[in-house]
Amino acid sequence: FRHVSIERSEFAVSKDGMKMFGLLEVNSEYEGVRFAIGLRNANDKSMRLGMVAGYRVFVCDNMALSGAFKPLQAKHTKNLDLIESVSMGIDRIQRNWQPLREAIDFKRKHELSDDEVRIRLYRLFSEGKFPISLFKPVYNELWEPSENEDLQPNTLWTLENALTSAVKQLKPVAQFEQTARIGKFISNQLQLP
């Protein structure tokens, strides 16, 4: 009905079987970027049913969710209609694909000089918001592309992708924490000189 299908999924359940979290990559794409939905739920009612959506969605084993927006957070009550709640969440997700596309376009067009990138990286690493061990991988991603890649102009999009690529070297919980910081950092860059 909604023309949304799952392309790839990952699920995990807590040891006691009471908590579930998952990641669903869906068939909605925009210029090489696949959108995704993160889910969590608990049969023991220890947390709310939750969904997040975006083009970078993270669901951590500590049940934290991070995404561009949260279309669904429902408290477990005897009146919770799961099918209706998930249906409304999917409707909200589809309505927000266009703003995500616009955000991607903006980041791809927002060019930065090499000096502007260096200043932003200096702030990110020097303020202790990003592990210094990732400096070299970020630098290499921005200014030393592999043989198969052409050097792209520096934009907010290339900066965000360089940071995200470097984070993949971290352990899962640290990946989640740093990825959440990247989102905030990139959003803040729109306000810097």
C-alpha positions in Angstrom: 0.0 0.0 0.0 2.8 2.5 0.9 5.3 1.1 -1.7 7.9 0.6 1.0 9.7 -2.6 1.2 12.6 -3.8 3.4 15.9 -4.3 1.5 18.0 -5.4 4.4 17.3 -6.0 8.1 19.1 -6.7 11.3 17.6 -7.6 14.6 18.8 -8.5 18.1 17.1 -9.6 21.3 18.3 -9.2 24.8 19.6 -12.3 26.7 16.3 -12.5 28.7 14.3 -12.2 25.5 12.4 -9.1 26.7 13.9 -6.4 24.6 14.3 -6.2 20.8 15.9 -3.8 18.5 16.4 -3.7 14.8 17.5 -1.8 11.7 15.5 -1.8 8.5 17.0 -0.5 5.3 14.1 0.3 3.0 13.7 0.7 -0.8 13.5 4.5 -0.6 16.7 5.9 -2.0 17.9 9.3 -3.0 21.0 9.7 -5.2 22.8 6.7 -3.7 21.6 7.2 -0.2 19.3 4.6 1.3 16.9 5.5 3.9 16.5 3.4 7.0 14.2 2.8 10.0 15.4 1.9 13.5 13.1 0.0 15.9 13.1 -0.9 19.6 10.5 -2.5 21.8 10.3 -4.2 25.2 7.9 -6.9 26.3 8.6 -6.1 29.9 7.5 -2.4 29.3 10.9 -1.2 30.5 11.0 1.3 27.6 8.7 2.8 25.0 8.1 1.3 21.6 10.2 3.5 19.4 11.0 4.2 15.8 13.6 6.6 14.2 14.1 7.2 10.5 16.8 8.9 8.4 19.6 8.2 6.1 21.9 7.4 9.0 20.0 5.5 11.7 21.6 3.8 14.7 20.1 1.4 17.1 22.6 0.6 19.9 22.6 -2.5 22.0 21.9 -0.3 25.0 18.6 0.5 23.2 19.4 4.1 22.4 18.0 5.3 19.0 19.4 8.0 16.8 18.0 9.2 13.5 16.9 12.4 11.6 13.5 12.2 13.3 11.4 10.1 15.6 8.0 9.2 14.0 6.9 7.0 16.8 7.3 6.8 20.5 4.4 5.0 22.2 4.1 4.1 25.9 3.0 0.5 26.6 -0.5 0.6 27.9 -3.4 -1.7 27.7 -4.9 0.6 25.0 -1.8 0.5 22.7 -2.9 -0.6 19.2 0.4 -1.8 17.8 -0.7 -2.1 14.2 -2.3 1.4 14.3 0.8 2.9 16.0 3.3 1.4 13.5 1.0 2.5 10.6 1.0 6.1 11.8 4.8 5.9 12.3 5.3 4.7 8.7 3.0 7.5 7.4 5.1 10.1 9.3 8.3 8.6 7.9 7.1 8.9 4.3 6.0 12.5 4.8 9.6 13.3 6.0 11.5 11.7 3.2 11.4 15.0 1.2 12.9 17.1 4.0 15.7 14.5 4.2 16.3 14.8 0.5 16.5 18.6 0.8 18.9 18.3 3.7 21.2 16.0 1.6 21.0 18.4 -1.4 21.9 21.4 0.9 24.9 19.6 2.4 26.1 18.5 -1.1 26.0 22.1 -2.4 27.4 23.8 0.8 31.1 24.0 -0.3 33.9 24.6 2.2 37.4 25.8 1.5 40.2 23.6 2.7 40.9 26.1 5.5 37.2 26.0 6.6 37.4 22.2 6.8 40.6 22.4 8.8 39.1 24.9 11.3 36.0 22.7 11.7 38.1 19.5 12.2 40.4 21.4 14.7 37.3 22.4 16.7 35.9 18.8 16.6 39.1 17.1 17.6 40.5 19.7 20.0 37.3 20.1 22.0 37.4 16.4 22.8 34.3 15.6 20.9 35.9 13.1 18.6 38.7 10.6 19.3 42.1 11.9 18.1 42.9 8.4 16.9 40.4 9.0 14.0 42.2 12.2 12.8 44.3 10.4 10.2 41.5 8.3 8.7 39.3 11.5 8.4 42.2 13.4 6.8 42.9 10.6 4.4 39.2 10.4 3.4 39.1 14.1 2.6 42.5 14.8 1.0 43.9 11.4 -0.1 41.2 9.5 -2.0 41.8 5.9 -3.0 42.8 5.0 -6.5 39.2 4.3 -7.4 37.9 7.6 -6.3 38.2 11.1 -7.6 38.9 13.9 -5.2 35.6 15.5 -4.5 35.2 19.2 -3.6 34.9 19.8 0.2 31.3 20.1 1.2 29.4 19.5 4.4 28.4 16.2 2.7 32.0 15.1 2.1 33.0 16.2 5.6 30.0 14.2 7.2 30.9 11.1 5.1 34.6 11.3 6.0 33.7 11.4 9.7 31.2 8.6 9.4 33.6 6.4 7.5 36.3 6.9 10.2 33.8 6.0 13.0 33.4 2.5 11.5 36.7 1.7 13.1 35.3 2.0 16.6 33.4 -0.6 18.7 29.6 -0.6 18.3 28.7 1.5 21.3 31.4 4.0 20.6 30.2 4.1 16.9 26.7 5.0 18.1 28.0 7.8 20.5 30.3 9.3 17.9 27.7 9.1 15.1 25.2 11.0 17.2 28.0 13.7 17.8 28.6 13.9 14.0 24.9 14.7 13.4 25.0 17.5 16.0 28.4 18.7 14.8 27.3 19.0 11.2 24.1 20.8 12.2 26.1 23.3 14.2 28.5 23.9 11.2 25.6 25.6 9.4 25.9 28.4 11.9 29.6 28.9 12.0 31.5 31.4 9.9 
